C-alpha cells in the first residue's frame, strides 16, 4: 500500500506526467524568496544604522549620547533607527530666533522694539559682573524698574493670572506646555473667551505634544469666541517631520505688555492637588510687572512666529513699576547656538560664594553640572538640592540613586520633599540672585526643550525665597550614604541603567 500510494502520484508525479518549470521549482521557491527578502531587509537596516550612527556622531551634543546611539544603531538597527529619527536628534532645524539671526526678517522687526528696553539696563556692581555671562547667553539685558511677586503653589498662581487676564484692555498672550480640559482649564478657557468677546485680542499657543489630549471641541469653542489659537509645531519643517523629542516647555502669560507670569505650573487640576494619584502639588511661579515683561514677550513672539509666520501687533513701550528690581529673562532651547540652559546652570553654580540652593523635580544632570556641584561643595559653598520623594517619572527617581553618592561625599546635601510632589524649578544663589522658571536639571531641559527662566537680582526678594526654601527643607528628609549602601544590588543595577538612558532622552 505505501509503495503504491507513493508511486500513484499522490506525492510525486507518475512517470511520464507533464510538469511545468514553475511547478518543478515550487517546493523551495517560497522559503528561498523569504530568505532573500530577509537578508535584503537586514542589509538595508544595517546600512541605515551605519548612516544614522554617522549622523549621531556629528550631531548628538553629548559624548555619552553619541556612543549610546552609535552602539544601538549598529547592534540593533531595526529598533534603533526609527527610534533615533523620532527621538534621537538634538538640533531643532528651521526655528529662526530673531535675537540670534541678524539677517532674519524677525530680527529687524523686533530690534527697534527691544531697543526701547535698553535704557533700563542695570549696571552691575564690580563684584557681580560675572552675571554678564548670562546676559550674553540670553541676548537680553538685565533691566530695572520691575515689580516681582513670588507665587507659591497653584491657588495663588492661578488666582493671580486669572485676575490679570480679567484686567486686560488690549491683548492677552497665553502659552503652555500642558493645558487640560478640566475645571481649571475651563476657567482659563472662559476667561480668554470673555476677553475676546469684549474686543481684547487673545493669542493662545500650546505645545502639540504636551497638550495632545486637548479636545478639538475645546479649541473650537475658543476659536468661535475670537481667540487666536495655534499649536507649537515641534514637527514642522522638513528636517523635523518625524521628530517627537522637541517640546515647548514654556509657561507664559502676558497682559498688555506690562504684566507677565512664568514658572513651573501648567494648566491642569493636578497642579491644584486634585489628582488623587499624585496628591499635593508643590510649585513656584512668578508675576512680573515692568520692562522685563517685554523680554518675556519677545520669547512668546518668536514662538508665535514659528507657529504662524506672523508677528502680532503688540505694545513695546516699557511701563515702570514703583519698585526697582533688576530682572533678566533667559529663553533657551534646541535652536540655540550654545547649550544655553546647561551653560547657565554651570555658570551659576561656579559663581556661588556662600550658598546654592536648588529645587528641581527631575534631577538627572550631565557630567558638567555634576562636576560643578562637587567643586562648589568642596570650596565650602552650602549646596542643597531639593527633589521629590514621590516622583511622577520612575526613571528619574531611580536614576538619581546612581550619582548622588559622590555628590554627598563631596558635601552636597540632597533633600527629598515629603509633603507631596515637588515640581518647583528654583535657584537661590548667595543672598542676591533668585531664579524661577521651567528648566529642570536633566538632559531634556538642557538640550531638547524650549524653556524660559527669570533671574531676580535683589536681596529682599532673595530673603523671601530663602523663607520658602526653609519651609520646604523642613518638610524634607536628607539622604545619607548609609541609605545608598543598604539598597539591594538589583536596585543599584536598575538605577545605573536608568541613568545611562538620560543622554538618549
Buried (B, 14 or more C-beta within 10 A) or exposed (E): EEEEEEEEEEEEEEEEEEEEEEEEEEEEEEEEEEEEEEEEEEEEBBEBBBEBBEBBEEBBBBEBBBBBBBEBBBEEBEEBBBBBBEBBBBBBBEBBBBBBBEEBEBBEEBEEBBEEBEEBBBEBEEEBEEBEBBBEBBBBBBBBBBBBBBBBBBEBBBEBBBEBBEEBEBBBBBBBBBBBBBEBBBBBBBBBBBBBEEEBBBBBBBBBBBBEEBEEEBBEBBEEBBBBBBBBBBEBBEEBEEBEBBBBBBBBBBBBBBBBBBBBBBBBBBBBBBBEEBEBBBBBBBBBBBBBBBBBBBBBBBBBBBBBEEBBEBBBEBBBBEBBBBBBBBBBBBBBEEBBBBBBBBBBBBBBBEBBBBBBBBBBBBEBBBBBBBBBBEEEBBBBBBBBBBBBBEBBBBBBBBBBBEBBEBBBBBBBBBBBBBBBBBBBBBEBBBBBBBBBBBBBBBBBBBBBBBBBBBEEBBEBBBEBBEEBBEBBEEBEEEBBEEEEEEEBEBBBEBBEEBBBB
